[in-house]
């Protein structure tokens, strides 16, 4: 039973992410400004994480230097504020299904960025290296199909928008925008958002070396990104009416994304990585694509096309190729380390034995 707990937690995380895509899209279709949405999301995340950080980690947190603070500020700006705002604009132009599909690119993008920074190695003469290269090619092909090819519509579900049934004009405008050149713009922005997110993941490893408290770092980034997204939102939208949150899908979406997505998934991800490792967590990513595709068709009235299906399959295939290659290299590396330890232990035993013989020889001669 305990062996199934990490799998159940991984599926729960992907379900939470799927609900995030759906609620965000529903809020945007309902007319909510995406820049204001991003600010409220980060504000809710800061409020939910601050008490936990203060009571459990604040006293033991390492001192924060000015140089480290500047690095965290820039990391928050590009990796969170800019990335989430690009994601919001892209979601307005596209669909929740595309957002879930391109998320499968994230491990591949992260690997590619790490490769450019020489944190990863691509050995084309090994099977693992070829698999990782094939994964990158498949992901590029999947993104290309999602962006440039739609194909026939697969009419498996009744296209009915649950959250904006009262506002058919808004949904019609969204559908029209998604069927024109705005779709290409949305795909480009979504890919840019995931690229910045991948860079943010890689650069965090450098920041964690100078500031190793993960929870305090996460809370600090949420706080800084709240100020940054507020500055962006106030520059883009100054109408006070647009900033109001009623008891509707707007409040539900920002509260859910800020509290559940940030706080709950943070704890679950840390627990899964501790129990099973990061590869196990990354392999569960396609679950959110399946859940989002079905639910967006049923609840949001999104159409499922042949292009989105093929593109999603290629993205998932690319993800698993890269993960398999990394797992293969990790096993080889661990095997070499174990072999090196055994050799050193054997050498140590032989040296000890020779030392004992040499020390015993004078006594024998006497």
Number of C-alpha atoms within 10 A of each C-alpha: 4 6 9 9 12 20 16 10 18 23 18 17 24 23 19 18 24 25 22 23 24 23 23 27 26 26 23 23 24 21 15 20 20 25 24 22 27 28 26 25 25 30 23 22 26 24 15 19 23 18 13 15 19 15 9 12 15 15 9 10 17 13 9 10 10 9 10 14 16 11 15 22 18 16 22 23 21 18 25 25 27 21 23 27 23 23 22 26 19 27 26 25 25 27 26 27 30 24 26 26 28 23 24 27 28 25 23 28 23 21 24 22 21 18 13 11 12 10 11 14 15 18 14 12 8 11 13 23 21 17 23 26 20 18 26 24 15 24 28 17 17 26 24 15 20 25 21 13 15 17 14 11 12 11 11 11 16 13 16 17 20 13 19 20 13 11 13 13 11 16 24 12 12 18 18 14 15 19 14 11 13 16 22 19 17 25 25 15 22 27 23 17 27 25 21 24 21 23 21 21 18 18 18 17 12 12 17 14 9 14 20 14 15 16 20 22 19 20 23 20 23 26 21 22 28 25 16 20 26 21 13 18 21 15 10 13 15 10 9 8 8 12 16 11 15 9 7 11 19 23 16 16 24 27 19 21 25 26 21 19 19 21 20 15 19 15 11 16 18 14 14 18 15 11 13 13 13 14 15 17 20 17 17 18 25 23 18 26 28 17 18 28 24 16 19 28 21 18 19 25 19 23 23 22 17 17 20 24 20 18 27 28 18 24 30 23 20 28 28 22 24 25 24 19 21 21 15 15 18 13 11 13 12 11 12 12 12 12 12 12 12 12 12 12 12 12 12 12 12 12 12 12 12 12 11 11 11 11 11 11 10 9 8 7 6 5
